[in-house]
Amino acid sequence: MTPLEVTLGHRFSDRDQLERALTHASYVNEHPPLVAQDGLAFVGDAALALVVAERLLARDPGAAVGVLTPARAALVSGANLARWAAALGLGALVRLGRGEEQTGGRARESILATTLEAVLGALYLEAGLDAVRRVVEQLARDAS
């Protein structure tokens, strides 16, 4: 298992899926016909939003939507996701094109956040929502 898989608590049987999750569009532009992480990030964003919504509702079942919505937005903000991605070491793992590499893309908030969403998307597709729940719980706990 890779260190990332150990941290996630999941060994990917589809190694290509994990590699795709770590592949930024700038890398794909230089290495066709590879596929970028964007589709996995789309799925991961949805899985993450659901898991965070569940956590918030479980914490305060009587909370109004007007309280829950901004709380969820804060947890899934780009800045927060970038911190979680950095905690997982995703900056060092993401495959970037030369331009992004030279301009500090490994530390760019948007790239880190999208890469985390893509990894969560790959995790969801292979292991389901419970695996995403475990990772989000761990990240939230470690950030506290």
RODRENKOL-72168 format. One record per residue: residue number from 1; x negated, y, z negated of N, C-alpha, C, O in turn; residue in one letter. Coordinates in nm, 3 decimals. Example, Ala and Ser with C-alpha at 12.3 -4.5 7.8 and 13.67 -1.06 7.14 Angstrom:
<sites>
SITE    nr       npx       npy       npz      capx      capy      capz       cpx       cpy       cpz       opx       opy       opz   rest
SITE     1    -1.319    -0.569    -0.780    -1.230    -0.450    -0.780    -1.320    -0.330    -0.780    -1.424    -0.332    -0.846      A
SITE     2    -1.285    -0.225    -0.708    -1.367    -0.106    -0.714    -1.290     0.003    -0.787    -1.341     0.114    -0.804      S
</sites>
This chain:
<sites>
SITE    nr       npx       npy       npz      capx      capy      capz       cpx       cpy       cpz       opx       opy       opz   rest
SITE     1    -0.084    -0.119     0.000     0.000     0.000     0.000    -0.089     0.125     0.000    -0.195     0.129    -0.061      M
SITE     2    -0.040     0.226     0.071    -0.110     0.354     0.069    -0.079     0.425    -0.062     0.020     0.394    -0.128      T
SITE     3    -0.163     0.520    -0.102    -0.133     0.596    -0.225     0.005     0.662    -0.220     0.073     0.670    -0.322      P
SITE     4     0.048     0.710    -0.103     0.180     0.770    -0.092     0.289     0.667    -0.121     0.385     0.696    -0.192      L
SITE     5     0.274     0.548    -0.066     0.373     0.443    -0.090     0.377     0.404    -0.238     0.484     0.378    -0.292      E
SITE     6     0.263     0.401    -0.301     0.259     0.371    -0.445     0.338     0.477    -0.521     0.419     0.445    -0.607      V
SITE     7     0.313     0.604    -0.487     0.383     0.714    -0.554     0.533     0.708    -0.529     0.613     0.732    -0.619      T
SITE     8     0.571     0.675    -0.405     0.713     0.665    -0.370     0.777     0.539    -0.427     0.900     0.532    -0.438      L
SITE     9     0.697     0.442    -0.462     0.751     0.316    -0.512     0.813     0.232    -0.402     0.905     0.155    -0.427      G
SITE    10     0.762     0.248    -0.280     0.817     0.174    -0.167     0.709     0.148    -0.063     0.638     0.239    -0.022      H
SITE    11     0.697     0.023    -0.022     0.606    -0.013     0.087     0.688    -0.017     0.216     0.783    -0.095     0.228      R
SITE    12     0.652     0.066     0.311     0.726     0.074     0.437     0.697    -0.048     0.523     0.582    -0.077     0.554      F
SITE    13     0.801    -0.117     0.563     0.784    -0.228     0.656     0.768    -0.174     0.798     0.704    -0.237     0.882      S
SITE    14     0.827    -0.060     0.824     0.813     0.006     0.954     0.710     0.118     0.941     0.745     0.233     0.911      D
SITE    15     0.583     0.083     0.962     0.474     0.179     0.947     0.488     0.297     1.044     0.449     0.409     1.013      R
SITE    16     0.545     0.270     1.162     0.564     0.377     1.261     0.659     0.484     1.209     0.642     0.602     1.238      D
SITE    17     0.758     0.443     1.133     0.854     0.538     1.076     0.785     0.634     0.978     0.810     0.754     0.980      Q
SITE    18     0.699     0.579     0.895     0.624     0.664     0.801     0.529     0.755     0.876     0.517     0.873     0.843      L
SITE    19     0.463     0.703     0.976     0.372     0.785     1.057     0.448     0.898     1.126     0.401     1.011     1.131      E
SITE    20     0.565     0.867     1.177     0.648     0.970     1.241     0.687     1.077     1.140     0.687     1.196     1.172      R
SITE    21     0.720     1.037     1.017     0.757     1.134     0.914     0.643     1.230     0.885     0.666     1.343     0.842      A
SITE    22     0.521     1.186     0.908     0.403     1.268     0.881     0.350     1.338     1.006     0.239     1.391     1.004      L
SITE    23     0.428     1.339     1.113     0.382     1.395     1.240     0.457     1.523     1.275     0.576     1.520     1.308      T
SITE    24     0.387     1.635     1.266     0.443     1.767     1.295     0.454     1.786     1.447     0.379     1.726     1.524      H
SITE    25     0.547     1.871     1.488     0.570     1.897     1.630     0.444     1.949     1.700     0.423     1.920     1.818      A
SITE    26     0.360     2.024     1.630     0.238     2.076     1.692     0.144     1.962     1.732     0.072     1.973     1.832      S
SITE    27     0.144     1.854     1.657     0.062     1.737     1.690     0.120     1.665     1.812     0.047     1.622     1.901      Y
SITE    28     0.252     1.654     1.814     0.319     1.588     1.926     0.293     1.662     2.056     0.274     1.600     2.160      V
SITE    29     0.291     1.795     2.050     0.264     1.875     2.170     0.128     1.842     2.230     0.109     1.852     2.352      N
SITE    30     0.034     1.803     2.146    -0.101     1.770     2.193    -0.119     1.620     2.218    -0.220     1.578     2.275      E
SITE    31    -0.023     1.539     2.175    -0.036     1.393     2.186     0.095     1.329     2.234     0.152     1.245     2.165      H
SITE    32     0.141     1.369     2.354     0.262     1.303     2.403     0.232     1.156     2.431     0.117     1.125     2.461      P
SITE    33     0.324     1.069     2.422     0.468     1.082     2.404     0.513     1.060     2.259     0.625     1.015     2.237      P
SITE    34     0.429     1.089     2.162     0.469     1.072     2.022     0.596     1.150     1.992     0.632     1.243     2.064      L
SITE    35     0.663     1.112     1.885     0.787     1.177     1.843     0.761     1.249     1.711     0.698     1.194     1.620      V
SITE    36     0.809     1.371     1.701     0.788     1.453     1.581     0.883     1.412     1.469     0.978     1.336     1.489      A
SITE    37     0.856     1.465     1.353     0.927     1.435     1.231     1.066     1.496     1.221     1.140     1.464     1.128      Q
SITE    38     1.105     1.581     1.314     1.225     1.663     1.300     1.353     1.583     1.275     1.432     1.620     1.188      D
SITE    39     1.374     1.476     1.347     1.495     1.397     1.327     1.500     1.334     1.188     1.605     1.330     1.124      G
SITE    40     1.385     1.285     1.143     1.379     1.229     1.008     1.400     1.336     0.902     1.461     1.310     0.798      L
SITE    41     1.350     1.456     0.928     1.371     1.567     0.834     1.519     1.603     0.825     1.568     1.637     0.717      A
SITE    42     1.589     1.595     0.936     1.733     1.621     0.939     1.807     1.524     0.847     1.891     1.565     0.767      F
SITE    43     1.774     1.397     0.859     1.836     1.294     0.775     1.793     1.311     0.629     1.875     1.299     0.538      V
SITE    44     1.665     1.338     0.608     1.614     1.355     0.473     1.675     1.474     0.402     1.700     1.469     0.281      G
SITE    45     1.699     1.582     0.476     1.763     1.700     0.418     1.902     1.664     0.367     1.942     1.706     0.258      D
SITE    46     1.976     1.587     0.444     2.112     1.547     0.404     2.107     1.455     0.282     2.186     1.472     0.189      A
SITE    47     2.017     1.357     0.283     2.005     1.266     0.169     1.964     1.342     0.043     2.016     1.317    -0.065      A
SITE    48     1.870     1.434     0.058     1.824     1.514    -0.055     1.937     1.600    -0.111     1.955     1.607    -0.233      L
SITE    49     2.012     1.664    -0.024     2.123     1.748    -0.069     2.225     1.665    -0.148     2.276     1.711    -0.250      A
SITE    50     2.256     1.545    -0.102     2.350     1.459    -0.171     2.297     1.418    -0.308     2.369     1.424    -0.407      L
SITE    51     2.171     1.377    -0.314     2.113     1.333    -0.441     2.109     1.448    -0.540     2.140     1.429    -0.658      V
SITE    52     2.071     1.565    -0.495     2.066     1.681    -0.585     2.206     1.718    -0.631     2.226     1.750    -0.748      V
SITE    53     2.304     1.713    -0.541     2.443     1.743    -0.580     2.491     1.644    -0.685     2.556     1.684    -0.781      A
SITE    54     2.460     1.516    -0.667     2.498     1.414    -0.767     2.435     1.445    -0.903     2.502     1.437    -1.006      E
SITE    55     2.307     1.479    -0.903     2.236     1.509    -1.029     2.300     1.626    -1.101     2.323     1.621    -1.222      R
SITE    56     2.328     1.731    -1.026     2.386     1.851    -1.086     2.524     1.824    -1.143     2.557     1.870    -1.253      L
SITE    57     2.606     1.749    -1.070     2.741     1.718    -1.117     2.736     1.626    -1.239     2.816     1.640    -1.331      L
SITE    58     2.642     1.532    -1.239     2.628     1.442    -1.354     2.588     1.519    -1.480     2.632     1.487    -1.590      A
SITE    59     2.505     1.620    -1.463     2.461     1.702    -1.575     2.573     1.787    -1.633     2.582     1.807    -1.755      R
SITE    60     2.660     1.836    -1.543     2.769     1.925    -1.588     2.893     1.897    -1.504     2.920     1.969    -1.408      D
SITE    61     2.969     1.792    -1.540     3.085     1.751    -1.460     3.191     1.859    -1.445     3.268     1.856    -1.349      P
SITE    62     3.198     1.953    -1.537     3.301     2.056    -1.530     3.255     2.184    -1.463     3.330     2.281    -1.459      G
SITE    63     3.133     2.185    -1.411     3.079     2.307    -1.351     3.157     2.347    -1.226     3.201     2.263    -1.149      A
SITE    64     3.171     2.476    -1.209     3.240     2.529    -1.091     3.147     2.521    -0.969     3.025     2.524    -0.982      A
SITE    65     3.208     2.511    -0.854     3.131     2.509    -0.729     3.041     2.632    -0.719     2.930     2.625    -0.667      V
SITE    66     3.091     2.745    -0.770     3.013     2.868    -0.767     2.887     2.861    -0.852     2.796     2.942    -0.834      G
SITE    67     2.881     2.767    -0.943     2.760     2.744    -1.023     2.675     2.635    -0.959     2.552     2.646    -0.953      V
SITE    68     2.741     2.529    -0.912     2.670     2.414    -0.854     2.597     2.450    -0.724     2.483     2.408    -0.702      L
SITE    69     2.661     2.526    -0.639     2.603     2.557    -0.508     2.471     2.633    -0.519     2.374     2.592    -0.456      T
SITE    70     2.463     2.742    -0.596     2.334     2.809    -0.607     2.228     2.724    -0.679     2.109     2.735    -0.649      P
SITE    71     2.271     2.640    -0.772     2.176     2.552    -0.840     2.117     2.452    -0.741     1.997     2.425    -0.743      A
SITE    72     2.202     2.398    -0.655     2.152     2.305    -0.552     2.059     2.378    -0.456     1.954     2.325    -0.419      R
SITE    73     2.098     2.498    -0.415     2.014     2.575    -0.323     1.876     2.601    -0.382     1.776     2.595    -0.310      A
SITE    74     1.870     2.629    -0.511     1.741     2.654    -0.575     1.654     2.528    -0.574     1.534     2.535    -0.551      A
SITE    75     1.717     2.414    -0.600     1.641     2.288    -0.604     1.591     2.243    -0.468     1.485     2.181    -0.458      L
SITE    76     1.666     2.275    -0.362     1.624     2.231    -0.229     1.565     2.346    -0.148     1.554     2.337    -0.026      V
SITE    77     1.526     2.453    -0.216     1.463     2.567    -0.146     1.330     2.524    -0.086     1.268     2.427    -0.131      S
SITE    78     1.288     2.595     0.015     1.160     2.565     0.078     1.045     2.570    -0.020     0.955     2.486    -0.016      G
SITE    79     1.047     2.669    -0.108     0.938     2.682    -0.206     0.934     2.562    -0.299     0.826     2.510    -0.328      A
SITE    80     1.048     2.517    -0.346     1.052     2.402    -0.436     1.011     2.274    -0.364     0.935     2.194    -0.417      N
SITE    81     1.062     2.256    -0.243     1.025     2.136    -0.167     0.877     2.134    -0.135     0.813     2.029    -0.137      L
SITE    82     0.820     2.252    -0.107     0.676     2.261    -0.080     0.596     2.221    -0.204     0.493     2.154    -0.192      A
SITE    83     0.641     2.261    -0.322     0.573     2.222    -0.446     0.579     2.070    -0.463     0.480     2.006    -0.498      R
SITE    84     0.697     2.013    -0.439     0.711     1.867    -0.450     0.623     1.797    -0.348     0.559     1.697    -0.379      W
SITE    85     0.619     1.849    -0.225     0.536     1.790    -0.120     0.389     1.796    -0.159     0.314     1.700    -0.139      A
SITE    86     0.347     1.908    -0.215     0.209     1.921    -0.260     0.179     1.821    -0.370     0.070     1.762    -0.373      A
SITE    87     0.274     1.800    -0.460     0.255     1.703    -0.569     0.236     1.562    -0.513     0.167     1.480    -0.573      A
SITE    88     0.297     1.534    -0.400     0.283     1.403    -0.335     0.158     1.395    -0.247     0.124     1.288    -0.197      L
SITE    89     0.091     1.507    -0.228    -0.028     1.509    -0.143     0.003     1.510     0.005    -0.081     1.470     0.086      G
SITE    90     0.122     1.554     0.043     0.162     1.549     0.184     0.082     1.643     0.273     0.066     1.617     0.392      L
SITE    91     0.032     1.753     0.217    -0.047     1.846     0.297    -0.168     1.779     0.361    -0.203     1.808     0.475      G
SITE    92    -0.231     1.691     0.288    -0.348     1.620     0.340    -0.311     1.511     0.440    -0.394     1.469     0.520      A
SITE    93    -0.186     1.466     0.436    -0.143     1.353     0.519    -0.076     1.392     0.650    -0.076     1.315     0.746      L
SITE    94    -0.017     1.511     0.655     0.058     1.551     0.774    -0.037     1.565     0.893    -0.147     1.619     0.881      V
SITE    95     0.009     1.515     1.007    -0.069     1.526     1.131    -0.028     1.655     1.200     0.088     1.674     1.237      R
SITE    96    -0.125     1.744     1.217    -0.102     1.876     1.275    -0.181     1.894     1.403    -0.285     1.831     1.423      L
SITE    97    -0.130     1.981     1.489    -0.205     2.021     1.606    -0.319     2.113     1.565    -0.325     2.160     1.452      G
SITE    98    -0.411     2.136     1.659    -0.529     2.217     1.629    -0.494     2.357     1.580    -0.556     2.406     1.485      R
SITE    99    -0.398     2.421     1.642    -0.361     2.556     1.603    -0.309     2.563     1.461    -0.351     2.649     1.384      G
SITE   100    -0.219     2.474     1.426    -0.167     2.470     1.289    -0.276     2.436     1.189    -0.281     2.491     1.079      E
SITE   101    -0.363     2.346     1.229    -0.475     2.308     1.142    -0.563     2.429     1.114    -0.602     2.453     1.000      E
SITE   102    -0.594     2.505     1.218    -0.684     2.619     1.203    -0.622     2.737     1.129    -0.694     2.820     1.073      Q
SITE   103    -0.490     2.744     1.127    -0.424     2.859     1.062    -0.364     2.823     0.926    -0.276     2.893     0.876      T
SITE   104    -0.411     2.715     0.867    -0.369     2.681     0.732    -0.236     2.609     0.721    -0.168     2.619     0.618      G
SITE   105    -0.197     2.538     0.825    -0.068     2.469     0.826    -0.050     2.368     0.715     0.064     2.342     0.674      G
SITE   106    -0.157     2.309     0.666    -0.146     2.208     0.559    -0.091     2.266     0.430    -0.039     2.193     0.345      R
SITE   107    -0.104     2.397     0.414    -0.054     2.462     0.293     0.071     2.546     0.321     0.125     2.608     0.229      A
SITE   108     0.117     2.549     0.445     0.233     2.631     0.481     0.360     2.571     0.422     0.389     2.453     0.438      R
SITE   109     0.435     2.656     0.354     0.557     2.613     0.284     0.653     2.541     0.377     0.706     2.435     0.341      E
SITE   110     0.678     2.595     0.494     0.777     2.534     0.584     0.732     2.397     0.631     0.814     2.306     0.644      S
SITE   111     0.604     2.380     0.657     0.553     2.250     0.702     0.560     2.149     0.589     0.600     2.034     0.610      I
SITE   112     0.521     2.189     0.470     0.528     2.097     0.356     0.672     2.056     0.326     0.700     1.938     0.303      L
SITE   113     0.763     2.154     0.327     0.903     2.123     0.297     0.962     2.029     0.402     1.030     1.932     0.367      A
SITE   114     0.936     2.056     0.528     0.989     1.970     0.635     0.929     1.831     0.628     0.998     1.732     0.652      T
SITE   115     0.801     1.823     0.595     0.737     1.692     0.585     0.797     1.611     0.470     0.818     1.491     0.484      T
SITE   116     0.823     1.676     0.358     0.889     1.605     0.248     1.026     1.555     0.291     1.061     1.440     0.266      L
SITE   117     1.104     1.640     0.356     1.236     1.597     0.404     1.222     1.479     0.500     1.303     1.386     0.494      E
SITE   118     1.122     1.481     0.587     1.103     1.371     0.682     1.066     1.242     0.610     1.115     1.135     0.646      A
SITE   119     0.981     1.251     0.510     0.944     1.132     0.433     1.066     1.077     0.361     1.087     0.956     0.357      V
SITE   120     1.147     1.166     0.304     1.270     1.120     0.238     1.367     1.060     0.340     1.437     0.964     0.308      L
SITE   121     1.371     1.116     0.461     1.455     1.059     0.566     1.410     0.919     0.604     1.493     0.829     0.619      G
SITE   122     1.280     0.900     0.619     1.227     0.767     0.651     1.256     0.670     0.537     1.293     0.555     0.560      A
SITE   123     1.239     0.717     0.415     1.267     0.635     0.298     1.415     0.596     0.294     1.448     0.480     0.269      L
SITE   124     1.502     0.692     0.318     1.646     0.664     0.319     1.681     0.560     0.426     1.753     0.464     0.397      Y
SITE   125     1.630     0.577     0.546     1.664     0.485     0.655     1.615     0.344     0.628     1.678     0.247     0.670      L
SITE   126     1.503     0.332     0.557     1.449     0.199     0.533     1.498     0.137     0.402     1.519     0.016     0.395      E
SITE   127     1.515     0.220     0.299     1.543     0.162     0.166     1.672     0.212     0.102     1.712     0.163    -0.003      A
SITE   128     1.739     0.309     0.165     1.867     0.354     0.114     1.859     0.470     0.015     1.752     0.518    -0.021      G
SITE   129     1.977     0.511    -0.028     1.991     0.628    -0.113     1.932     0.608    -0.252     1.884     0.704    -0.312      L
SITE   130     1.934     0.485    -0.305     1.877     0.462    -0.438     1.727     0.492    -0.439     1.675     0.543    -0.538      D
SITE   131     1.658     0.460    -0.331     1.514     0.489    -0.323     1.491     0.640    -0.323     1.398     0.689    -0.387      A
SITE   132     1.575     0.713    -0.251     1.564     0.860    -0.249     1.594     0.915    -0.389     1.526     1.006    -0.436      V
SITE   133     1.695     0.860    -0.454     1.728     0.903    -0.590     1.608     0.888    -0.684     1.576     0.979    -0.761      R
SITE   134     1.542     0.772    -0.676     1.426     0.747    -0.764     1.315     0.850    -0.740     1.257     0.902    -0.835      R
SITE   135     1.287     0.879    -0.614     1.180     0.974    -0.583     1.217     1.114    -0.630     1.135     1.183    -0.690      V
SITE   136     1.341     1.156    -0.604     1.384     1.290    -0.646     1.382     1.300    -0.798     1.340     1.403    -0.852      V
SITE   137     1.426     1.197    -0.867     1.421     1.198    -1.014     1.278     1.214    -1.063     1.251     1.293    -1.153      E
SITE   138     1.187     1.140    -1.003     1.046     1.148    -1.041     0.991     1.288    -1.013     0.924     1.345    -1.099      Q
SITE   139     1.017     1.343    -0.896     0.966     1.475    -0.861     1.022     1.582    -0.953     0.950     1.671    -0.998      L
SITE   140     1.151     1.574    -0.981     1.216     1.672    -1.069     1.161     1.660    -1.211     1.138     1.761    -1.277      A
SITE   141     1.139     1.538    -1.256     1.086     1.516    -1.391     0.942     1.568    -1.400     0.906     1.635    -1.497      R
SITE   142     0.861     1.539    -1.300     0.721     1.583    -1.300     0.709     1.735    -1.291     0.613     1.793    -1.342      D
SITE   143     0.808     1.800    -1.227     0.805     1.946    -1.212     0.848     2.016    -1.340     0.820     2.134    -1.358      A
SITE   144     0.915     1.945    -1.428     0.967     2.006    -1.551     0.858     2.033    -1.652     0.886     2.084    -1.761      S
</sites>
